[in-house]
């Protein structure tokens, strides 16, 4: 570790800010970009030694997310945009597949997040790595700043507004008194290899389903080049067997089909994934919670980068209004709650009901659905489009009534017309 004298710019950073952001991931950094763009004095503190590392996701991001970043000031560079893909293949246990059209990228997340940090800095924000936010400062019952540890030293940073973007086990939200309890059934366990030497169609991502393959989840191959890919899995975290054990078993059985059996492993990654339990209340006096810290992750596929940035943009707009009024009370900041739930929360709750139903499907059911569902059907379900899902469900249940009990909550809420 370098002696403290090697960090003069960090040691002498000021302690008073307009906004302090805990967490330098997509949510925290995108908030910083938009808030600094609006004229706020923003400090981002991240506990990692290096912004963007380690990677704990498959790195998939749709065109809408990439465009958000380009519009926010990131350079139009393949360095962070990574590898372009055109849709996805969904594989049933029997090997049959359906192709979902679309355009996106398997980004280089470490580079992407560093470019986000640079963009925030260009707009006037300050980003500091190796600062582990460990507590909130409260004054008169409201959040008024944070305490962070840097190289063994505890430091205080004060601000009328704090953004909790510190991950799905958010310390700050709990310290501020918000209920962030996440039941075990709303957490998945993820494990991933970065592998090279594959033989796979690199124009699309590949998702493999089945009760024996990945209970409640799927195995994925996200290409990062002609012969390199993120190969991973997400499963119910309550299972006795680990995500690594399930993934290794799948590679042993099917790896030869994609060149995995002889591929090199360049990196190993793992971690927890929130897949439900969305926070009803994401604000308190002086505090807004965004991203994984607010459980803003899609319950069907576990993706969260776009949702995090979308929420951060709303939070930044609400923050700018709060500074115009000089009012950082919960009643003012709660506009963020209302806007996020209207824009995204309801559709994610529909997707969560679908997740409950899919958990009950056996391999025969998966095989049937891949045969009868079209690409537009799958897209509608992923987007949580209640009207489209209602139509799909009625069609499927008419043809296969025995699925009714597996979709029982969903039928009562959406199929009967009250879930829109």
Buried (B, 14 or more C-beta within 10 A) or exposed (E): EEEEEEBEEBEEBEEEBBBBBBBBBBBBBBBBBBBBBBEBBBBBBBBBEEBBEBBBBBBBBBEEBBEBBEEBBBEEEEEBBBBBBEBBBBBBBBEEBBEBEBEBBBBBBBBBBBBBBBBBBEBBBBBBBBBBBBBBBBEEEBBBBBBBBBBEEEBEBBBBBBBBBBBBBBBBBBBBBBEBEBEEBBBBBBBBBBBBBBBBEBEBBBBBBBBEBBBBBBBBBBBBEEBBBBBBBBBBBEBEEBBBBBBBBBBEEBBEEBBBEEBEEEEEBBBBBBBBBBBEBBBBBBBBBBBBBBBBBBBBBBBBBBBBBBBBBBBBBBBBBBBEEEEBBBEBBBBBBEBBBEEBBBBBBBBBBBBBBBBBBEBEBBBBBBEBBEBEBBBBBBBBBBEBBBBBBEEBBEEBEEBBEBBEEBBEBBBEEEBE
